């Protein structure tokens, strides 16, 4: 998405993860996730060859987090932006009491 002369585009097709990263650089764009969601992206953890005990632990941990909804909750919050709350500025002595700056 380099800024250069070319045809005007109405949108780009990315994964939700990549699209959300691009919105940081180009805030005039937004991520739209079509519903119903039909995709599930794989996730990989590097485990030493032959370390069956650790492999079993990681597999059990992932299965537990999927079943209890943690994975879906984190995906909804960090990738889809659901549940995000606008932060209000912190209270300031200079701004709120003395009104020294705007």
Protein Blocks (a to p, Z undefined) as FASTA:
>chain_A
ZZcdddddfbdcddfklmmmmmmmmmmbccddddddfbdcdddddddehilmlmmmmmmm
mmmmmmnommmmmmmmmmnopoiacddddddfklmmnomaZZ
